[in-house]
């Protein structure tokens, strides 16, 4: 009776070990995929950070350029510019 019980236990343990090995392999595979995704995201983040710093430098240059020039902003209405006359009209009116 003890021998039969040991064989059954051994068989159960072997099945359990195989299932645990398969599960471990599957988990390792999932971990490897996730690590690869993390690596890709880190590289993308570095690239985006570089682009952002380039855009920031360009924006700073533009801001400094326009901050040096005074803008002509006033609440007064604009005056209409005089219509240019051709030389013939000037001669006729003279």
ZIMO-V701814 format. One record per helix or strand of 3 or more residues. SS is the DSSP state (@ for helix, = for strand). FROM is the first residue (numbers start at 1). TO is the last residue. Records with the same first field share a line. If there is no record, write none. Layout:
# ZIMO-V701814
SS=FROM-TO, FROM-TO
This chain:
# ZIMO-V701814
@=2-68, 87-93
